[in-house]
Amino acid sequence: MGLVAITLIVVVCMWISNYIYKRAKYIFERISVFQGPEALPVIGNLIQFHFKPEEFFEQAQGLSYMLRSRQERLCRIWFGPMPFVLMYGPQECEAVLGSNKMLHKPVQYSFLSPWIGEGLLVSKPDKWRSRRKLLTPTFHYEILKDFVEVYNRHGRTLLGKFLKIADHGQYEDIFHTVTLCTLDVICEAALGICIDAQKNPHSPYLEAVFRMKVIVQQRQVKPQYYPEFLFNLIGDGKEQARCVKILHEFTGNVIRARKAKADAAGGVEKLLLQESAEGNTKKPKEH
């Protein structure tokens, strides 16, 4: 009986090893057609990249500049045993982003699930298709026209900040400044509330948003935190849970307030007609 069990275990191990080998060979042969930095077995290009998120993405951006100077638009890197293909050409990006077949997301996208759930960004193909049909009319350009006043108001605030920066006569990274403006526009246009991110960038909600961004980026570049139990045990799992609680409380309050407003108006359709008649020009209640 012992010999049979040992034989069975050996056969299973050989089958698994053979499957892994064939799968790895299949992936390697197809990824190798793309140019990229020389990689080492198992660890790939890990030793060539920094593990601080901001430095890692700056390196990836620098790689894109180098490729574009050589008229190349695709590059592969090995993040340990996982291959990634970086695309910099508009035609290549259009082919991927416009495809209804390439919908399976890599594991790194799942790190956003505790925060945003399984929406359009991280959902599986079947769920993505059904929900996309529901949401597409929401982003019709005719609807977006109703929020031009919102864009202009927050744009003027952003312009005022740019003018102050220009007066200094020094280089300054405007990414964070533009991000705050974007959050102002999205929250007011999509949620109907004004968070005043540009004037109050240190609110609990905004600090939770930016902290979550850092946590997700750090996890993406540190494979040891990919398993959920390790992330919760020795990573930022508790800090992420704290941030998610703040974010979900905020959105929950917004949804409840919006629902109460719809009920008071006699339903969602009547509320939309009422807001449309008002021209949607009133500034929402500040939170």
C-alpha positions as CSV (number, residue, x, y, z in Angstrom):
1,M,0.0,0.0,0.0
2,G,2.9,2.3,0.9
3,L,4.5,1.7,-2.5
4,V,1.3,2.5,-4.3
5,A,0.9,5.7,-2.5
6,I,4.5,6.8,-3.2
7,T,4.1,5.9,-6.8
8,L,0.9,7.9,-7.0
9,I,2.6,10.9,-5.4
10,V,5.5,10.7,-7.8
11,V,3.2,10.5,-10.8
12,V,1.2,13.5,-9.7
13,C,4.3,15.5,-9.0
14,M,5.7,14.6,-12.4
15,W,2.4,15.6,-14.1
16,I,2.3,19.0,-12.3
17,S,6.0,19.6,-13.1
18,N,5.4,18.8,-16.7
19,Y,2.4,21.1,-16.9
20,I,4.3,23.9,-15.3
21,Y,7.2,23.4,-17.7
22,K,5.0,23.3,-20.8
23,R,3.0,26.4,-19.6
24,A,6.2,28.3,-18.9
25,K,7.7,27.3,-22.2
26,Y,4.5,28.4,-24.0
27,I,4.6,31.8,-22.4
28,F,8.3,32.3,-22.8
29,E,8.2,31.5,-26.5
30,R,5.5,34.1,-27.1
31,I,6.9,36.8,-24.9
32,S,10.4,36.4,-26.3
33,V,9.4,37.9,-29.6
34,F,9.3,41.3,-27.8
35,Q,12.4,43.2,-27.1
36,G,13.4,44.1,-23.5
37,P,16.2,44.2,-21.0
38,E,18.1,41.0,-20.4
39,A,16.4,38.9,-17.7
40,L,17.8,36.3,-15.3
41,P,16.1,32.9,-14.7
42,V,13.3,33.0,-12.0
43,I,13.9,36.5,-10.8
44,G,13.7,38.1,-14.3
45,N,14.4,41.9,-14.2
46,L,13.6,42.4,-10.5
47,I,17.2,43.3,-9.6
48,Q,17.1,46.1,-12.3
49,F,14.2,47.9,-10.8
50,H,13.7,49.9,-7.6
51,F,11.0,48.7,-5.2
52,K,9.8,52.1,-4.1
53,P,6.6,52.6,-6.2
54,E,7.5,56.1,-7.3
55,E,11.0,55.0,-8.4
56,F,9.7,51.9,-10.1
57,F,7.1,53.7,-12.2
58,E,9.7,56.4,-13.0
59,Q,12.0,53.7,-14.3
60,A,9.2,52.2,-16.4
61,Q,8.5,55.7,-17.8
62,G,12.2,56.2,-18.5
63,L,12.2,52.9,-20.4
64,S,9.4,54.2,-22.5
65,Y,11.4,57.3,-23.4
66,M,14.3,55.2,-24.4
67,L,12.2,52.9,-26.6
68,R,10.5,55.8,-28.3
69,S,13.8,57.3,-29.2
70,R,14.6,54.0,-30.9
71,Q,11.3,54.0,-32.7
72,E,10.1,51.0,-30.7
73,R,6.6,50.8,-29.3
74,L,6.5,47.5,-27.3
75,C,8.8,46.2,-24.5
76,R,8.7,43.2,-22.3
77,I,9.9,42.9,-18.7
78,W,9.9,39.9,-16.4
79,F,8.7,40.7,-12.9
80,G,10.0,37.5,-11.4
81,P,8.3,34.6,-13.3
82,M,5.5,37.0,-14.5
83,P,5.9,38.7,-17.9
84,F,4.6,42.1,-18.7
85,V,4.4,43.8,-22.1
86,L,4.6,47.6,-21.9
87,M,2.9,49.4,-24.8
88,Y,3.8,52.9,-25.9
89,G,2.4,53.1,-29.4
90,P,-1.1,54.5,-30.0
91,Q,-2.0,51.8,-32.5
92,E,-1.0,49.0,-30.1
93,C,-2.9,50.7,-27.2
94,E,-6.0,51.1,-29.3
95,A,-6.0,47.5,-30.4
96,V,-5.9,46.3,-26.7
97,L,-8.1,48.9,-25.1
98,G,-10.7,48.7,-27.9
99,S,-10.9,44.9,-27.8
100,N,-14.0,43.2,-26.2
101,K,-12.0,39.9,-25.9
102,M,-9.0,41.0,-23.9
103,L,-10.9,41.6,-20.7
104,H,-9.2,39.3,-18.2
105,K,-7.2,41.4,-15.8
106,P,-4.0,40.3,-14.1
107,V,-3.8,39.7,-10.4
108,Q,-2.6,43.2,-9.7
109,Y,-6.0,44.6,-10.5
110,S,-7.6,42.6,-7.7
111,F,-5.7,44.7,-5.2
112,L,-8.3,47.4,-5.8
113,S,-11.3,45.2,-5.1
114,P,-11.5,45.9,-1.3
115,W,-11.9,49.6,-2.2
116,I,-13.9,49.7,-5.4
117,G,-15.4,46.2,-5.5
118,E,-15.9,44.3,-8.8
119,G,-16.9,47.2,-11.0
120,L,-15.9,47.8,-14.6
121,L,-12.2,48.2,-13.7
122,V,-11.7,44.7,-12.2
123,S,-14.8,42.7,-13.0
124,K,-14.7,39.5,-15.0
125,P,-15.7,39.5,-18.7
126,D,-19.3,38.4,-18.3
127,K,-20.0,40.9,-15.5
128,W,-18.1,43.6,-17.4
129,R,-20.2,43.2,-20.5
130,S,-23.6,43.4,-18.7
131,R,-22.6,46.4,-16.5
132,R,-21.0,48.3,-19.4
133,K,-24.3,48.3,-21.2
134,L,-26.0,49.8,-18.2
135,L,-23.3,52.5,-17.7
136,T,-22.6,53.5,-21.3
137,P,-25.6,55.9,-21.6
138,T,-24.4,57.7,-18.4
139,F,-21.3,59.0,-20.2
140,H,-23.1,60.2,-23.3
141,Y,-21.6,63.6,-24.4
142,E,-25.0,65.2,-24.3
143,I,-25.2,64.5,-20.5
144,L,-21.7,65.7,-20.0
145,K,-22.7,69.1,-21.5
146,D,-24.8,69.7,-18.4
147,F,-21.6,69.9,-16.3
148,V,-19.6,72.4,-18.3
149,E,-20.2,75.0,-15.5
150,V,-18.6,72.5,-13.0
151,Y,-15.6,71.9,-15.3
152,N,-15.1,75.7,-15.7
153,R,-15.4,76.5,-12.0
154,H,-12.9,74.0,-10.9
155,G,-10.7,74.7,-13.9
156,R,-10.5,78.4,-12.8
157,T,-9.4,77.3,-9.4
158,L,-6.7,75.1,-11.0
159,L,-5.6,78.0,-13.2
160,G,-5.2,80.2,-10.2
161,K,-2.9,77.7,-8.6
162,F,-0.9,77.5,-11.9
163,L,-0.5,81.2,-11.9
164,K,0.9,81.2,-8.4
165,I,3.3,78.4,-9.4
166,A,4.4,80.4,-12.5
167,D,5.2,83.4,-10.3
168,H,7.8,81.4,-8.4
169,G,9.8,80.8,-11.6
170,Q,10.8,77.3,-10.5
171,Y,10.0,73.8,-11.7
172,E,7.2,72.1,-9.8
173,D,5.5,68.7,-10.4
174,I,1.8,69.5,-11.0
175,F,0.6,65.9,-11.0
176,H,-0.9,66.2,-7.5
177,T,-2.4,69.6,-8.2
178,V,-4.2,68.3,-11.3
179,T,-5.3,65.2,-9.4
180,L,-7.1,67.3,-6.9
181,C,-8.9,69.2,-9.6
182,T,-9.9,65.9,-11.2
183,L,-11.4,64.7,-7.9
184,D,-13.3,67.9,-7.6
185,V,-14.8,67.5,-11.0
186,I,-15.6,63.8,-10.7
187,C,-17.2,64.0,-7.3
188,E,-19.4,67.0,-8.2
189,A,-20.4,65.7,-11.7
190,A,-20.8,62.0,-10.8
191,L,-21.8,62.2,-7.1
192,G,-23.4,65.6,-6.9
193,I,-21.3,66.8,-4.0
194,C,-18.5,69.3,-3.7
195,I,-15.5,68.0,-1.7
196,D,-13.4,71.1,-2.4
197,A,-10.2,69.0,-2.8
198,Q,-8.2,71.9,-4.2
199,K,-9.0,74.1,-1.2
200,N,-9.0,71.4,1.4
201,P,-6.5,68.7,0.3
202,H,-6.2,67.3,3.8
203,S,-9.7,66.0,4.5
204,P,-10.0,62.4,5.9
205,Y,-11.5,61.3,2.6
206,L,-8.7,62.7,0.4
207,E,-6.0,61.4,2.7
208,A,-7.5,57.9,2.6
209,V,-7.7,58.1,-1.2
210,F,-4.0,59.0,-1.6
211,R,-2.9,56.5,1.2
212,M,-4.8,53.7,-0.7
213,K,-3.0,54.7,-3.9
214,V,0.4,54.2,-2.1
215,I,-0.6,50.9,-0.5
216,V,-1.8,49.4,-3.8
217,Q,1.3,50.6,-5.7
218,Q,3.6,49.2,-3.0
219,R,1.8,45.9,-3.1
220,Q,2.1,45.8,-6.9
221,V,5.9,46.0,-6.8
222,K,6.4,43.6,-3.9
223,P,5.3,40.1,-4.9
224,Q,5.8,38.8,-1.3
225,Y,2.6,40.7,-0.5
226,Y,0.5,39.2,-3.3
227,P,-1.0,36.4,-1.1
228,E,-3.8,37.9,0.9
229,F,-2.8,36.3,4.2
230,L,0.8,37.6,4.0
231,F,-0.4,41.1,3.1
232,N,-2.7,41.1,6.1
233,L,-0.1,39.5,8.4
234,I,3.1,41.4,7.6
235,G,2.0,44.0,5.1
236,D,-0.4,47.0,5.1
237,G,-3.5,45.0,5.4
238,K,-4.7,46.7,8.6
239,E,-3.9,50.2,7.3
240,Q,-5.8,49.3,4.1
241,A,-8.8,48.2,6.1
242,R,-8.8,51.6,8.0
243,C,-8.7,53.5,4.7
244,V,-11.3,51.4,3.1
245,K,-13.6,52.0,6.0
246,I,-13.3,55.8,5.6
247,L,-13.8,55.6,1.9
248,H,-16.9,53.4,2.1
249,E,-18.4,55.5,4.9
250,F,-18.1,58.5,2.6
251,T,-19.6,56.9,-0.5
252,G,-22.3,55.3,1.7
253,N,-23.3,58.7,3.1
254,V,-23.4,60.1,-0.5
255,I,-25.7,57.3,-1.7
256,R,-28.0,57.6,1.3
257,A,-28.3,61.4,0.8
258,R,-29.0,60.9,-2.9
259,K,-31.6,58.3,-2.2
260,A,-33.4,60.5,0.3
261,K,-33.4,63.3,-2.2
262,A,-34.8,61.1,-4.9
263,D,-37.5,59.8,-2.5
264,A,-38.4,63.4,-1.6
265,A,-38.8,64.3,-5.3
266,G,-41.0,61.3,-6.0
267,G,-38.5,59.0,-7.7
268,V,-35.2,59.1,-9.6
269,E,-36.8,60.2,-12.9
270,K,-38.6,63.2,-11.3
271,L,-35.4,64.2,-9.5
272,L,-33.5,64.1,-12.8
273,L,-36.2,66.2,-14.6
274,Q,-36.2,68.6,-11.7
275,E,-32.4,69.1,-11.8
276,S,-32.4,69.3,-15.6
277,A,-35.0,72.1,-15.4
278,E,-32.9,74.0,-12.9
279,G,-30.0,73.7,-15.3
280,N,-27.9,72.0,-12.8
281,T,-26.2,75.3,-12.0
282,K,-26.6,75.3,-8.2
283,K,-23.5,74.5,-6.3
284,P,-24.0,71.3,-4.4
285,K,-23.8,71.2,-0.6
286,E,-20.2,71.1,0.6
287,H,-19.0,68.2,2.7
